[in-house]
Amino acid sequence: MVYGICFCPVSQQGDLETLKVADSKSLTEAQREEIFEKIDAAKEYVGWALHILSPNFISTSMQRRTKYNLNALSHDTAIGLIQHALDSGVQLAEVLVDTVGPAEKYQEKLKQQFPELEITVRAKADSLFPTVSAASICAKVARDRIVKNWKFLENLEDAEMDYGSGYPNDPKTKEWLAQNLDPIFGYPQFVRFSWSTAQLILESKAVPVHWDDTEDGPSQQSAKSLLSYFTRKVSPSKRTPHRFFYERKLETVTSL
């Protein structure tokens, strides 16, 4: 997943509109590439930055013991991009954000993080505000280029590399996922394991795995029994005497 930020002087937002920026989803790949080149060339009044989250990073973040869902991950990434702009010396007068989750809660979260900024969070902001549209184009172009030119760490010499766009509604992507599933190890790092599309295939075709260290599993019982060894006993246990004593039938007496 790729998150983007774009900034320009308030007085020159009209110049940004002349580049014909729009919601990246409403544009063809060729149109996005053309507009991105124009955005990148307009360095005298437009700046942009990206934060790229690898599939492996997202999966390990979402599937760790302390739950870290995709909304929280998105919010933290947006916060990081805003802070990056501030740290780079950009004088932000207004921040416009496309919502992830409820817009009001997200806006309040950002205002608490940046109380000095005027922040507006809206659904479909990438189709409402030129700067958000430009940011979405930069992020989409980068994401498409990464998918198209992905360098596999795994040995997939015999695998078909026509995996399509990587979106769940792409038949080529679905076919590639079905054909390149390893029943034991799942998928290469190119695939996000926490993605519901991949999870459904894993659950139906991969070898089931039982983890003994789940919260409701026997690990708590094991931990409890282990801790019992270090608990002070109410009544001391009787110590077994040395063989010298019991072979000779000798016993300890407390009184004569």
BELTARA-V223768 format. One record per residue. N is the residue number from 0. BURIAL is # if it has 24 or more other C-alpha atoms within 12 Angstrom, else .. D_FIRST is the distance of its C-alpha to the first C-alpha in Angstrom with 2 decimals. Layout:
n | burial | d_first
N | BURIAL | D_FIRST
N | BURIAL | D_FIRST
//
This chain:
n | burial | d_first
0 | # | 0.00
1 | # | 3.79
2 | # | 6.74
3 | # | 10.14
4 | # | 13.78
5 | # | 16.88
6 | # | 20.48
7 | # | 23.94
8 | . | 27.53
9 | . | 28.43
10 | . | 31.34
11 | . | 29.24
12 | . | 26.77
13 | . | 29.10
14 | . | 28.54
15 | # | 24.81
16 | # | 25.73
17 | . | 27.89
18 | # | 24.89
19 | # | 24.22
20 | # | 20.75
21 | # | 19.56
22 | # | 16.79
23 | # | 14.46
24 | . | 14.70
25 | . | 18.45
26 | . | 18.54
27 | . | 18.89
28 | . | 17.00
29 | . | 20.21
30 | . | 20.51
31 | # | 17.06
32 | # | 17.94
33 | . | 21.37
34 | # | 20.42
35 | # | 17.87
36 | . | 20.80
37 | # | 22.99
38 | # | 20.73
39 | # | 20.49
40 | . | 24.25
41 | . | 25.15
42 | . | 24.85
43 | . | 28.09
44 | . | 26.64
45 | # | 22.81
46 | # | 20.36
47 | # | 16.58
48 | # | 14.04
49 | # | 10.35
50 | # | 8.52
51 | # | 6.08
52 | # | 5.22
53 | . | 6.61
54 | # | 7.32
55 | . | 10.65
56 | . | 9.98
57 | # | 8.39
58 | # | 11.34
59 | # | 13.88
60 | # | 13.11
61 | . | 13.50
62 | . | 16.43
63 | . | 18.44
64 | . | 21.86
65 | . | 21.09
66 | . | 18.79
67 | . | 15.52
68 | . | 13.89
69 | # | 10.51
70 | . | 12.41
71 | . | 13.78
72 | # | 10.64
73 | # | 9.41
74 | # | 13.01
75 | . | 13.39
76 | # | 10.58
77 | # | 12.36
78 | # | 15.60
79 | # | 14.77
80 | # | 14.11
81 | # | 17.37
82 | . | 19.18
83 | # | 18.15
84 | # | 19.74
85 | . | 22.78
86 | . | 23.18
87 | . | 23.14
88 | . | 26.07
89 | . | 24.67
90 | . | 27.09
91 | # | 25.03
92 | . | 27.32
93 | # | 24.93
94 | # | 21.28
95 | # | 19.77
96 | # | 16.65
97 | # | 15.02
98 | # | 15.53
99 | # | 13.56
100 | . | 16.53
101 | . | 20.09
102 | . | 20.35
103 | . | 23.54
104 | . | 22.42
105 | # | 19.23
106 | # | 21.51
107 | . | 24.05
108 | # | 21.63
109 | # | 20.65
110 | . | 24.36
111 | . | 25.35
112 | . | 23.04
113 | . | 24.21
114 | . | 27.67
115 | . | 28.79
116 | . | 26.27
117 | . | 26.55
118 | # | 23.35
119 | # | 22.71
120 | # | 20.00
121 | # | 20.19
122 | . | 18.79
123 | # | 17.75
124 | # | 18.15
125 | # | 16.34
126 | # | 19.50
127 | . | 21.92
128 | # | 21.47
129 | # | 21.35
130 | # | 19.38
131 | # | 16.54
132 | # | 16.81
133 | # | 16.71
134 | # | 13.62
135 | # | 11.79
136 | # | 13.34
137 | # | 12.38
138 | # | 8.61
139 | # | 9.15
140 | # | 11.55
141 | # | 9.62
142 | # | 6.86
143 | # | 10.11
144 | . | 11.97
145 | . | 9.91
146 | # | 10.16
147 | . | 13.72
148 | . | 14.79
149 | # | 13.30
150 | . | 16.04
151 | . | 16.88
152 | . | 18.53
153 | . | 20.41
154 | . | 23.47
155 | . | 22.69
156 | . | 25.61
157 | . | 26.78
158 | . | 23.52
159 | . | 22.81
160 | # | 19.96
161 | . | 19.67
162 | # | 16.57
163 | . | 15.87
164 | # | 12.73
165 | # | 10.84
166 | # | 11.32
167 | . | 13.93
168 | . | 16.49
169 | . | 16.75
170 | . | 19.93
171 | . | 19.21
172 | # | 16.05
173 | # | 18.18
174 | # | 21.02
175 | # | 19.18
176 | # | 17.95
177 | # | 21.58
178 | . | 23.16
179 | # | 21.21
180 | # | 21.44
181 | . | 23.50
182 | . | 25.54
183 | . | 25.66
184 | . | 22.48
185 | # | 20.06
186 | # | 17.34
187 | # | 16.29
188 | . | 13.33
189 | # | 11.45
190 | # | 11.31
191 | # | 9.85
192 | # | 13.32
193 | # | 12.63
194 | # | 11.49
195 | . | 14.76
196 | # | 15.27
197 | # | 15.42
198 | . | 17.40
199 | . | 19.99
200 | # | 20.70
201 | # | 20.96
202 | . | 23.32
203 | . | 25.48
204 | . | 25.76
205 | . | 25.01
206 | . | 27.74
207 | . | 27.76
208 | . | 27.41
209 | . | 29.46
210 | . | 28.63
211 | . | 31.82
212 | . | 30.19
213 | . | 28.77
214 | . | 29.94
215 | . | 32.54
216 | . | 33.58
217 | . | 36.57
218 | . | 34.99
219 | . | 36.27
220 | . | 39.70
221 | . | 39.61
222 | . | 38.64
223 | . | 41.44
224 | . | 44.00
225 | . | 43.04
226 | . | 43.48
227 | . | 46.83
228 | . | 48.26
229 | . | 47.89
230 | . | 49.33
231 | . | 52.91
232 | . | 55.24
233 | . | 57.65
234 | . | 60.45
235 | . | 60.56
236 | . | 60.52
237 | . | 63.70
238 | . | 63.52
239 | . | 64.76
240 | . | 67.91
241 | . | 68.42
242 | . | 69.99
243 | . | 73.18
244 | . | 73.86
245 | . | 73.11
246 | . | 74.89
247 | . | 78.01
248 | . | 77.49
249 | . | 77.37
250 | . | 75.87
251 | . | 75.24
252 | . | 77.51
253 | . | 77.18
254 | . | 80.85
255 | . | 84.20
//
